[in-house]
């Protein structure tokens, strides 16, 4: 595991954490059993196979 050589200042740490934002998943429209569903792209196959409600 990498170990930092120096301590990061509190202001640098807090500014780095403040800039981070979670992005909402990109939704894709899929037609399953005649109904339209908006799901994340990585779950499209699971919905088509009927593994998710």
C-alpha distance matrix in Angstrom:
0.0 3.8 6.4 9.9 12.7 15.2 16.1 17.2 20.9 22.2 24.4 21.7 19.6 22.8 24.1 21.0 21.2 25.0 25.0 23.0 25.5 25.5 27.9 30.5 30.5 33.0 35.8 38.0 41.6 42.3 45.6 45.3 48.6 50.6 48.5 46.2 42.7 39.9 36.5 33.1 33.0 30.4 32.9 36.0 36.2 35.7 38.6 40.8 40.4 41.3 38.1 37.8 40.8
3.8 0.0 3.8 6.6 9.4 12.1 13.3 14.3 18.1 19.9 21.8 18.9 17.2 20.7 21.7 18.8 19.5 23.2 23.1 21.6 24.5 25.0 27.4 30.3 30.6 33.0 36.1 38.4 42.1 43.1 46.5 46.5 49.9 51.7 49.5 47.0 43.5 40.5 37.3 33.7 33.6 31.4 34.1 37.1 37.6 37.4 40.1 42.2 42.1 43.1 40.0 39.5 42.5
6.4 3.8 0.0 3.8 6.4 8.9 10.2 11.9 15.6 17.5 19.8 17.3 15.8 19.4 20.8 18.3 19.1 22.8 23.1 22.1 25.2 26.1 28.9 31.9 32.6 35.1 38.3 40.8 44.5 45.6 49.1 49.1 52.5 54.2 51.8 49.3 45.7 42.7 39.6 36.1 36.3 34.2 36.7 39.9 40.5 40.2 42.7 45.1 45.0 45.8 42.7 42.0 44.7
9.9 6.6 3.8 0.0 3.8 5.5 7.0 8.5 12.3 14.7 16.7 14.1 13.2 16.9 18.1 15.9 17.3 20.8 21.1 20.6 24.1 25.5 28.3 31.6 32.6 35.0 38.4 41.1 44.7 46.2 49.8 50.1 53.5 55.0 52.5 49.8 46.2 43.0 40.1 36.6 36.9 35.1 37.8 40.8 41.8 41.6 43.9 46.3 46.6 47.3 44.3 43.3 45.9
12.7 9.4 6.4 3.8 0.0 3.8 7.0 9.4 12.7 15.7 17.7 15.4 15.2 18.9 19.9 18.3 20.0 23.2 23.6 23.6 27.2 28.9 31.6 35.0 36.1 38.4 41.8 44.5 48.2 49.7 53.3 53.7 57.2 58.6 56.1 53.3 49.8 46.6 43.7 40.2 40.3 38.7 41.4 44.4 45.4 45.3 47.6 49.9 50.2 51.0 48.0 47.1 49.7
15.2 12.1 8.9 5.5 3.8 0.0 3.7 6.3 9.2 12.4 14.5 12.6 12.7 16.3 17.5 16.4 18.2 21.1 21.9 22.3 26.0 28.1 31.0 34.4 35.9 38.3 41.7 44.6 48.3 50.0 53.6 54.1 57.6 58.8 56.2 53.3 49.8 46.5 43.8 40.4 40.8 39.4 42.1 45.1 46.3 46.1 48.2 50.7 51.2 51.7 48.8 47.6 50.0
16.1 13.3 10.2 7.0 7.0 3.7 0.0 3.8 6.3 9.1 11.6 10.3 10.0 13.3 15.0 14.4 15.8 18.6 19.8 20.4 24.0 26.1 29.3 32.7 34.4 37.0 40.3 43.4 47.0 48.8 52.4 52.8 56.3 57.4 54.6 51.8 48.3 45.0 42.4 39.1 39.9 38.5 41.0 44.1 45.5 45.1 47.0 49.7 50.2 50.5 47.6 46.2 48.3
17.2 14.3 11.9 8.5 9.4 6.3 3.8 0.0 3.8 6.5 8.4 6.6 6.5 10.0 11.3 10.8 12.5 15.1 16.2 17.0 20.8 23.2 26.2 29.7 31.6 34.2 37.5 40.7 44.2 46.2 49.8 50.5 54.0 54.9 52.0 49.1 45.7 42.2 39.8 36.6 37.4 36.4 38.9 41.9 43.5 43.2 44.9 47.6 48.4 48.7 45.9 44.3 46.3
20.9 18.1 15.6 12.3 12.7 9.2 6.3 3.8 0.0 3.8 5.5 5.3 6.3 8.7 10.1 10.9 12.5 14.3 16.0 17.5 21.1 23.8 27.0 30.4 32.7 35.2 38.6 41.8 45.3 47.5 51.1 51.8 55.3 56.1 53.0 50.1 46.7 43.2 41.0 37.9 39.0 38.3 40.6 43.6 45.5 45.1 46.6 49.4 50.3 50.4 47.7 45.9 47.6
22.2 19.9 17.5 14.7 15.7 12.4 9.1 6.5 3.8 0.0 3.8 5.5 5.1 6.1 8.5 9.9 10.6 12.1 14.5 15.9 19.3 22.1 25.4 28.6 31.2 33.9 37.0 40.5 43.8 46.0 49.5 50.2 53.6 54.3 51.1 48.2 44.8 41.4 39.3 36.5 37.9 37.2 39.3 42.4 44.4 43.9 45.1 48.1 49.1 48.9 46.2 44.1 45.7
24.4 21.8 19.8 16.7 17.7 14.5 11.6 8.4 5.5 3.8 0.0 3.8 5.5 5.2 6.0 8.5 9.9 10.4 12.4 14.7 18.0 21.2 24.2 27.5 30.3 32.7 35.9 39.4 42.6 45.2 48.7 49.6 53.1 53.5 50.4 47.3 44.0 40.5 38.7 35.8 37.2 36.9 39.1 41.9 44.2 43.9 44.9 47.8 49.1 49.0 46.5 44.3 45.7
21.7 18.9 17.3 14.1 15.4 12.6 10.3 6.6 5.3 5.5 3.8 0.0 3.8 5.5 5.3 6.1 8.6 9.9 11.0 12.9 16.5 19.6 22.5 26.0 28.5 30.8 34.2 37.4 40.8 43.3 46.9 47.9 51.4 52.0 48.9 45.8 42.5 38.9 37.0 33.9 35.0 34.6 37.0 39.8 41.9 41.8 43.0 45.7 47.0 47.1 44.7 42.7 44.3
19.6 17.2 15.8 13.2 15.2 12.7 10.0 6.5 6.3 5.1 5.5 3.8 0.0 3.8 5.6 5.3 6.3 8.6 10.3 11.3 14.9 17.6 20.8 24.1 26.5 29.1 32.4 35.7 39.1 41.4 44.9 45.6 49.1 49.8 46.8 43.8 40.4 36.9 34.8 31.8 33.0 32.4 34.6 37.6 39.6 39.2 40.5 43.4 44.4 44.4 41.9 39.9 41.5
22.8 20.7 19.4 16.9 18.9 16.3 13.3 10.0 8.7 6.1 5.2 5.5 3.8 0.0 3.8 5.4 5.1 6.0 8.7 10.3 13.4 16.3 19.6 22.8 25.5 28.2 31.3 34.8 38.0 40.4 43.9 44.7 48.1 48.6 45.4 42.4 39.1 35.6 33.8 31.0 32.6 32.3 34.3 37.2 39.5 39.0 40.0 42.9 44.2 43.9 41.5 39.2 40.6
24.1 21.7 20.8 18.1 19.9 17.5 15.0 11.3 10.1 8.5 6.0 5.3 5.6 3.8 0.0 3.8 5.5 5.0 6.4 9.0 12.2 15.7 18.4 21.8 24.6 26.9 30.1 33.5 36.8 39.4 43.0 44.1 47.6 47.9 44.8 41.6 38.4 34.8 33.1 30.3 31.7 31.7 33.9 36.5 39.0 38.8 39.7 42.5 44.0 43.9 41.7 39.4 40.8
21.0 18.8 18.3 15.9 18.3 16.4 14.4 10.8 10.9 9.9 8.5 6.1 5.3 5.4 3.8 0.0 3.8 5.5 5.5 6.8 10.6 13.6 16.4 19.9 22.3 24.6 28.0 31.3 34.7 37.2 40.8 41.8 45.4 45.9 42.8 39.7 36.4 32.8 30.9 27.8 29.0 28.7 31.1 33.8 36.1 36.0 37.1 39.8 41.2 41.3 39.0 36.9 38.6
21.2 19.5 19.1 17.3 20.0 18.2 15.8 12.5 12.5 10.6 9.9 8.6 6.3 5.1 5.5 3.8 0.0 3.8 5.5 5.5 8.8 11.5 14.8 18.0 20.6 23.3 26.4 29.9 33.1 35.5 39.0 39.8 43.2 43.8 40.7 37.7 34.3 30.9 28.9 26.0 27.6 27.2 29.2 32.1 34.4 34.0 35.0 37.9 39.2 39.0 36.7 34.4 35.9
25.0 23.2 22.8 20.8 23.2 21.1 18.6 15.1 14.3 12.1 10.4 9.9 8.6 6.0 5.0 5.5 3.8 0.0 3.8 5.6 8.0 11.3 14.2 17.4 20.4 22.9 25.9 29.5 32.6 35.2 38.7 39.7 43.1 43.4 40.1 37.0 33.8 30.3 28.8 26.2 27.9 28.0 30.0 32.6 35.2 34.9 35.5 38.4 40.0 39.7 37.6 35.1 36.2
25.0 23.1 23.1 21.1 23.6 21.9 19.8 16.2 16.0 14.5 12.4 11.0 10.3 8.7 6.4 5.5 5.5 3.8 0.0 3.8 6.4 10.1 12.3 15.8 18.6 20.6 23.9 27.3 30.6 33.3 36.8 38.2 41.7 41.9 38.7 35.5 32.4 28.7 27.2 24.4 25.8 26.1 28.4 30.7 33.4 33.5 34.1 36.8 38.5 38.5 36.6 34.2 35.5
23.0 21.6 22.1 20.6 23.6 22.3 20.4 17.0 17.5 15.9 14.7 12.9 11.3 10.3 9.0 6.8 5.5 5.6 3.8 0.0 3.8 6.9 9.6 13.1 15.7 18.0 21.3 24.7 28.0 30.5 34.1 35.2 38.7 39.1 36.0 32.9 29.6 26.0 24.2 21.3 22.7 22.8 25.0 27.5 30.1 30.0 30.7 33.5 35.1 35.1 33.0 30.8 32.2
25.5 24.5 25.2 24.1 27.2 26.0 24.0 20.8 21.1 19.3 18.0 16.5 14.9 13.4 12.2 10.6 8.8 8.0 6.4 3.8 0.0 3.8 6.3 9.6 12.5 14.9 18.0 21.5 24.7 27.3 30.8 31.9 35.4 35.7 32.5 29.4 26.2 22.6 21.0 18.3 20.0 20.5 22.4 24.8 27.6 27.5 27.9 30.7 32.5 32.3 30.5 28.0 29.2
25.5 25.0 26.1 25.5 28.9 28.1 26.1 23.2 23.8 22.1 21.2 19.6 17.6 16.3 15.7 13.6 11.5 11.3 10.1 6.9 3.8 0.0 3.8 6.6 9.2 12.1 15.0 18.6 21.7 24.1 27.5 28.5 32.0 32.4 29.3 26.2 22.9 19.4 17.5 14.9 16.8 17.0 18.8 21.3 24.1 23.8 24.2 27.1 28.8 28.6 26.7 24.2 25.5
27.9 27.4 28.9 28.3 31.6 31.0 29.3 26.2 27.0 25.4 24.2 22.5 20.8 19.6 18.4 16.4 14.8 14.2 12.3 9.6 6.3 3.8 0.0 3.8 6.3 8.7 11.8 15.2 18.5 21.0 24.6 25.9 29.4 29.6 26.6 23.4 20.2 16.5 14.9 12.3 14.0 14.9 16.8 18.8 21.9 22.0 22.1 24.7 26.8 26.8 25.3 22.8 24.0
30.5 30.3 31.9 31.6 35.0 34.4 32.7 29.7 30.4 28.6 27.5 26.0 24.1 22.8 21.8 19.9 18.0 17.4 15.8 13.1 9.6 6.6 3.8 0.0 3.8 6.5 8.7 12.4 15.3 17.9 21.3 22.5 26.0 26.1 23.0 19.8 16.6 13.0 11.6 9.5 12.0 13.3 14.4 16.3 19.6 19.5 19.2 21.9 24.2 23.9 22.6 19.9 20.7
30.5 30.6 32.6 32.6 36.1 35.9 34.4 31.6 32.7 31.2 30.3 28.5 26.5 25.5 24.6 22.3 20.6 20.4 18.6 15.7 12.5 9.2 6.3 3.8 0.0 3.8 6.0 9.5 12.7 14.9 18.4 19.6 23.2 23.6 20.7 17.6 14.3 10.7 8.7 6.0 8.2 9.6 10.9 12.6 15.9 16.1 15.9 18.5 20.7 20.7 19.6 17.1 18.4
33.0 33.0 35.1 35.0 38.4 38.3 37.0 34.2 35.2 33.9 32.7 30.8 29.1 28.2 26.9 24.6 23.3 22.9 20.6 18.0 14.9 12.1 8.7 6.5 3.8 0.0 3.8 6.7 10.2 12.8 16.5 18.2 22.0 21.9 19.3 15.9 13.1 9.4 8.1 5.7 6.8 9.5 11.0 11.6 15.1 16.1 15.6 17.5 20.2 20.6 20.1 17.9 19.0
35.8 36.1 38.3 38.4 41.8 41.7 40.3 37.5 38.6 37.0 35.9 34.2 32.4 31.3 30.1 28.0 26.4 25.9 23.9 21.3 18.0 15.0 11.8 8.7 6.0 3.8 0.0 3.8 6.7 9.4 13.0 14.8 18.4 18.2 15.5 12.1 9.3 5.6 5.0 4.5 6.3 9.5 9.7 9.6 13.4 14.2 12.9 14.8 17.8 17.9 17.9 15.5 16.1
38.0 38.4 40.8 41.1 44.5 44.6 43.4 40.7 41.8 40.5 39.4 37.4 35.7 34.8 33.5 31.3 29.9 29.5 27.3 24.7 21.5 18.6 15.2 12.4 9.5 6.7 3.8 0.0 3.8 6.3 10.0 12.3 16.0 15.7 13.5 10.1 8.1 5.3 5.4 6.0 5.9 9.5 9.5 7.9 11.5 13.1 11.5 12.5 15.9 16.4 17.1 15.2 15.9
41.6 42.1 44.5 44.7 48.2 48.3 47.0 44.2 45.3 43.8 42.6 40.8 39.1 38.0 36.8 34.7 33.1 32.6 30.6 28.0 24.7 21.7 18.5 15.3 12.7 10.2 6.7 3.8 0.0 3.8 6.9 9.7 13.1 12.3 10.2 6.6 5.7 4.5 6.6 8.8 9.0 12.3 11.3 8.9 12.3 13.6 11.1 11.7 15.3 15.5 16.9 15.0 15.0
42.3 43.1 45.6 46.2 49.7 50.0 48.8 46.2 47.5 46.0 45.2 43.3 41.4 40.4 39.4 37.2 35.5 35.2 33.3 30.5 27.3 24.1 21.0 17.9 14.9 12.8 9.4 6.3 3.8 0.0 3.8 6.3 9.9 9.7 8.3 5.7 5.2 6.1 7.3 9.8 9.6 12.0 10.3 7.2 9.8 11.2 8.3 8.2 12.0 12.3 14.2 12.8 12.9
45.6 46.5 49.1 49.8 53.3 53.6 52.4 49.8 51.1 49.5 48.7 46.9 44.9 43.9 43.0 40.8 39.0 38.7 36.8 34.1 30.8 27.5 24.6 21.3 18.4 16.5 13.0 10.0 6.9 3.8 0.0 3.8 6.6 6.0 5.4 4.5 6.1 8.7 10.3 13.3 13.2 15.3 13.0 9.9 11.6 12.6 9.2 8.3 11.8 11.7 14.5 13.4 12.7
45.3 46.5 49.1 50.1 53.7 54.1 52.8 50.5 51.8 50.2 49.6 47.9 45.6 44.7 44.1 41.8 39.8 39.7 38.2 35.2 31.9 28.5 25.9 22.5 19.6 18.2 14.8 12.3 9.7 6.3 3.8 0.0 3.8 5.4 5.4 6.4 7.0 10.2 11.0 14.1 14.2 15.5 12.5 9.8 10.6 10.7 7.2 6.3 9.1 8.4 11.5 10.7 9.9
48.6 49.9 52.5 53.5 57.2 57.6 56.3 54.0 55.3 53.6 53.1 51.4 49.1 48.1 47.6 45.4 43.2 43.1 41.7 38.7 35.4 32.0 29.4 26.0 23.2 22.0 18.4 16.0 13.1 9.9 6.6 3.8 0.0 3.8 5.6 8.4 9.9 13.5 14.5 17.8 18.0 19.1 15.9 13.4 13.7 13.4 10.0 8.8 10.6 9.3 12.9 12.4 11.0
50.6 51.7 54.2 55.0 58.6 58.8 57.4 54.9 56.1 54.3 53.5 52.0 49.8 48.6 47.9 45.9 43.8 43.4 41.9 39.1 35.7 32.4 29.6 26.1 23.6 21.9 18.2 15.7 12.3 9.7 6.0 5.4 3.8 0.0 3.8 6.8 9.6 13.2 15.1 18.5 18.9 20.6 17.8 15.0 15.9 16.1 12.5 11.4 13.9 12.8 16.2 15.3 13.5
48.5 49.5 51.8 52.5 56.1 56.2 54.6 52.0 53.0 51.1 50.4 48.9 46.8 45.4 44.8 42.8 40.7 40.1 38.7 36.0 32.5 29.3 26.6 23.0 20.7 19.3 15.5 13.5 10.2 8.3 5.4 5.4 5.6 3.8 0.0 3.8 6.4 10.1 12.4 16.1 17.1 19.0 16.1 13.8 15.5 15.3 11.5 11.6 14.3 12.8 15.6 13.8 11.7
46.2 47.0 49.3 49.8 53.3 53.3 51.8 49.1 50.1 48.2 47.3 45.8 43.8 42.4 41.6 39.7 37.7 37.0 35.5 32.9 29.4 26.2 23.4 19.8 17.6 15.9 12.1 10.1 6.6 5.7 4.5 6.4 8.4 6.8 3.8 0.0 3.8 6.9 9.7 13.3 14.3 16.7 14.3 12.0 14.5 14.8 11.1 11.5 14.8 13.8 16.1 14.0 12.4
42.7 43.5 45.7 46.2 49.8 49.8 48.3 45.7 46.7 44.8 44.0 42.5 40.4 39.1 38.4 36.4 34.3 33.8 32.4 29.6 26.2 22.9 20.2 16.6 14.3 13.1 9.3 8.1 5.7 5.2 6.1 7.0 9.9 9.6 6.4 3.8 0.0 3.8 6.2 10.0 11.6 13.7 11.2 9.7 12.5 12.4 9.0 10.5 13.6 12.4 14.0 11.4 10.2
39.9 40.5 42.7 43.0 46.6 46.5 45.0 42.2 43.2 41.4 40.5 38.9 36.9 35.6 34.8 32.8 30.9 30.3 28.7 26.0 22.6 19.4 16.5 13.0 10.7 9.4 5.6 5.3 4.5 6.1 8.7 10.2 13.5 13.2 10.1 6.9 3.8 0.0 3.8 7.1 9.1 11.7 10.1 9.1 12.7 12.8 10.2 12.1 15.3 14.6 15.4 12.6 12.2
36.5 37.3 39.6 40.1 43.7 43.8 42.4 39.8 41.0 39.3 38.7 37.0 34.8 33.8 33.1 30.9 28.9 28.8 27.2 24.2 21.0 17.5 14.9 11.6 8.7 8.1 5.0 5.4 6.6 7.3 10.3 11.0 14.5 15.1 12.4 9.7 6.2 3.8 0.0 3.8 6.3 8.3 6.5 6.6 10.2 10.1 8.3 10.8 13.6 13.1 13.1 10.5 11.2
33.1 33.7 36.1 36.6 40.2 40.4 39.1 36.6 37.9 36.5 35.8 33.9 31.8 31.0 30.3 27.8 26.0 26.2 24.4 21.3 18.3 14.9 12.3 9.5 6.0 5.7 4.5 6.0 8.8 9.8 13.3 14.1 17.8 18.5 16.1 13.3 10.0 7.1 3.8 0.0 3.8 5.5 5.6 6.8 10.2 10.5 10.1 12.5 14.9 15.1 14.4 12.2 13.7
33.0 33.6 36.3 36.9 40.3 40.8 39.9 37.4 39.0 37.9 37.2 35.0 33.0 32.6 31.7 29.0 27.6 27.9 25.8 22.7 20.0 16.8 14.0 12.0 8.2 6.8 6.3 5.9 9.0 9.6 13.2 14.2 18.0 18.9 17.1 14.3 11.6 9.1 6.3 3.8 0.0 3.8 5.5 5.5 8.5 10.1 10.3 11.7 14.1 15.2 14.8 13.6 15.6
30.4 31.4 34.2 35.1 38.7 39.4 38.5 36.4 38.3 37.2 36.9 34.6 32.4 32.3 31.7 28.7 27.2 28.0 26.1 22.8 20.5 17.0 14.9 13.3 9.6 9.5 9.5 9.5 12.3 12.0 15.3 15.5 19.1 20.6 19.0 16.7 13.7 11.7 8.3 5.5 3.8 0.0 3.8 5.8 7.4 8.4 9.9 11.6 13.1 14.3 13.1 12.4 15.2
32.9 34.1 36.7 37.8 41.4 42.1 41.0 38.9 40.6 39.3 39.1 37.0 34.6 34.3 33.9 31.1 29.2 30.0 28.4 25.0 22.4 18.8 16.8 14.4 10.9 11.0 9.7 9.5 11.3 10.3 13.0 12.5 15.9 17.8 16.1 14.3 11.2 10.1 6.5 5.6 5.5 3.8 0.0 3.8 5.6 5.3 6.4 8.8 10.2 10.8 9.7 8.6 11.4
36.0 37.1 39.9 40.8 44.4 45.1 44.1 41.9 43.6 42.4 41.9 39.8 37.6 37.2 36.5 33.8 32.1 32.6 30.7 27.5 24.8 21.3 18.8 16.3 12.6 11.6 9.6 7.9 8.9 7.2 9.9 9.8 13.4 15.0 13.8 12.0 9.7 9.1 6.6 6.8 5.5 5.8 3.8 0.0 3.8 5.5 5.3 6.3 8.8 10.0 10.2 9.7 11.8
36.2 37.6 40.5 41.8 45.4 46.3 45.5 43.5 45.5 44.4 44.2 41.9 39.6 39.5 39.0 36.1 34.4 35.2 33.4 30.1 27.6 24.1 21.9 19.6 15.9 15.1 13.4 11.5 12.3 9.8 11.6 10.6 13.7 15.9 15.5 14.5 12.5 12.7 10.2 10.2 8.5 7.4 5.6 3.8 0.0 3.8 5.4 5.0 6.2 8.6 8.7 9.6 12.5
35.7 37.4 40.2 41.6 45.3 46.1 45.1 43.2 45.1 43.9 43.9 41.8 39.2 39.0 38.8 36.0 34.0 34.9 33.5 30.0 27.5 23.8 22.0 19.5 16.1 16.1 14.2 13.1 13.6 11.2 12.6 10.7 13.4 16.1 15.3 14.8 12.4 12.8 10.1 10.5 10.1 8.4 5.3 5.5 3.8 0.0 3.8 5.5 5.2 6.3 5.2 6.2 9.5
38.6 40.1 42.7 43.9 47.6 48.2 47.0 44.9 46.6 45.1 44.9 43.0 40.5 40.0 39.7 37.1 35.0 35.5 34.1 30.7 27.9 24.2 22.1 19.2 15.9 15.6 12.9 11.5 11.1 8.3 9.2 7.2 10.0 12.5 11.5 11.1 9.0 10.2 8.3 10.1 10.3 9.9 6.4 5.3 5.4 3.8 0.0 3.8 5.4 5.1 5.9 5.3 7.3
40.8 42.2 45.1 46.3 49.9 50.7 49.7 47.6 49.4 48.1 47.8 45.7 43.4 42.9 42.5 39.8 37.9 38.4 36.8 33.5 30.7 27.1 24.7 21.9 18.5 17.5 14.8 12.5 11.7 8.2 8.3 6.3 8.8 11.4 11.6 11.5 10.5 12.1 10.8 12.5 11.7 11.6 8.8 6.3 5.0 5.5 3.8 0.0 3.8 5.5 7.7 8.6 10.1
40.4 42.1 45.0 46.6 50.2 51.2 50.2 48.4 50.3 49.1 49.1 47.0 44.4 44.2 44.0 41.2 39.2 40.0 38.5 35.1 32.5 28.8 26.8 24.2 20.7 20.2 17.8 15.9 15.3 12.0 11.8 9.1 10.6 13.9 14.3 14.8 13.6 15.3 13.6 14.9 14.1 13.1 10.2 8.8 6.2 5.2 5.4 3.8 0.0 3.8 5.6 8.1 10.3
41.3 43.1 45.8 47.3 51.0 51.7 50.5 48.7 50.4 48.9 49.0 47.1 44.4 43.9 43.9 41.3 39.0 39.7 38.5 35.1 32.3 28.6 26.8 23.9 20.7 20.6 17.9 16.4 15.5 12.3 11.7 8.4 9.3 12.8 12.8 13.8 12.4 14.6 13.1 15.1 15.2 14.3 10.8 10.0 8.6 6.3 5.1 5.5 3.8 0.0 3.8 5.5 6.9
38.1 40.0 42.7 44.3 48.0 48.8 47.6 45.9 47.7 46.2 46.5 44.7 41.9 41.5 41.7 39.0 36.7 37.6 36.6 33.0 30.5 26.7 25.3 22.6 19.6 20.1 17.9 17.1 16.9 14.2 14.5 11.5 12.9 16.2 15.6 16.1 14.0 15.4 13.1 14.4 14.8 13.1 9.7 10.2 8.7 5.2 5.9 7.7 5.6 3.8 0.0 3.8 6.9
37.8 39.5 42.0 43.3 47.1 47.6 46.2 44.3 45.9 44.1 44.3 42.7 39.9 39.2 39.4 36.9 34.4 35.1 34.2 30.8 28.0 24.2 22.8 19.9 17.1 17.9 15.5 15.2 15.0 12.8 13.4 10.7 12.4 15.3 13.8 14.0 11.4 12.6 10.5 12.2 13.6 12.4 8.6 9.7 9.6 6.2 5.3 8.6 8.1 5.5 3.8 0.0 3.8
40.8 42.5 44.7 45.9 49.7 50.0 48.3 46.3 47.6 45.7 45.7 44.3 41.5 40.6 40.8 38.6 35.9 36.2 35.5 32.2 29.2 25.5 24.0 20.7 18.4 19.0 16.1 15.9 15.0 12.9 12.7 9.9 11.0 13.5 11.7 12.4 10.2 12.2 11.2 13.7 15.6 15.2 11.4 11.8 12.5 9.5 7.3 10.1 10.3 6.9 6.9 3.8 0.0
